[in-house]
């Protein structure tokens, strides 16, 4: 457990906004962050508790607004949005 806590301290430098739902995670980061380096550090951290990161499902965008799990997030604010019927069918 101490390994997880020690590795977790490294993330303070990133000033992350983290939103998690089940096995999905949305990260808000500054433009000057090396995304591949961050993902590698996250992989190291979660491997300590037996989890993995599926890089095939990772997406990176420079937009200021992101829709995630029925909410629209922007600048540390969120609002509920109407889900499209196609999304509801897949849920």
C-alpha positions in Angstrom: 0.0 0.0 0.0 2.9 2.4 0.7 4.1 1.9 -2.9 0.7 3.1 -4.2 0.8 6.2 -1.9 4.3 7.1 -2.8 3.7 6.7 -6.6 0.4 8.7 -6.2 2.3 11.7 -4.8 4.0 12.1 -8.2 0.6 13.2 -9.7 0.4 16.4 -7.6 2.6 18.1 -10.2 0.0 17.6 -12.9 -2.9 19.5 -11.3 -5.4 16.9 -12.6 -9.1 17.2 -12.7 -10.4 13.6 -12.4 -13.8 12.3 -13.0 -14.3 8.6 -12.7 -17.3 6.3 -13.5 -17.0 2.6 -13.2 -14.0 1.7 -15.3 -13.9 5.0 -17.2 -11.8 8.0 -16.2 -11.8 11.5 -17.6 -8.7 13.6 -16.9 -8.5 17.3 -17.3 -4.9 18.5 -17.7 -3.0 21.6 -18.7 -1.8 22.0 -22.3 1.9 21.8 -21.2 1.6 18.2 -19.9 3.2 15.4 -21.9 0.2 13.1 -22.2 2.2 9.9 -23.1 4.3 10.4 -20.0 1.2 10.9 -17.8 -0.4 7.8 -19.2 2.8 5.8 -18.5 2.9 7.0 -14.9 -0.8 6.1 -14.5 -0.1 2.6 -15.9 2.7 2.2 -13.3 0.4 3.3 -10.5 -2.6 1.1 -11.4 -0.4 -2.0 -12.0 0.4 -2.0 -8.3 -3.2 -2.9 -7.6 -3.6 -5.3 -10.5 -5.3 -3.0 -13.0 -4.3 -2.0 -16.6 -4.8 0.9 -19.0 -6.2 0.1 -22.4 -4.4 2.6 -24.6 -6.6 1.6 -27.5 -9.5 3.3 -25.6 -7.5 6.4 -24.6 -8.5 9.7 -26.4 -6.8 13.1 -26.2 -8.5 16.3 -27.3 -7.6 20.0 -26.9 -11.2 21.1 -26.5 -12.5 23.0 -23.5 -15.8 21.2 -23.4 -16.2 17.4 -23.1 -19.3 15.2 -22.9 -18.9 12.2 -20.6 -21.5 9.9 -19.2 -24.4 12.2 -19.9 -22.7 15.4 -18.6 -21.0 18.3 -20.3 -17.8 19.4 -18.5 -16.0 22.7 -19.0 -13.6 24.6 -16.8 -14.4 22.7 -13.6 -18.1 23.0 -14.2 -20.6 20.3 -15.3 -24.1 20.2 -16.4 -26.4 17.3 -17.2 -27.3 16.9 -20.9 -29.9 14.8 -22.6 -28.6 11.5 -23.7 -29.2 10.6 -27.3 -31.6 7.7 -27.7 -28.8 5.6 -29.4 -26.7 5.9 -26.3 -29.5 4.8 -24.1 -30.0 1.7 -26.2 -26.3 0.7 -25.8 -26.4 1.2 -22.0 
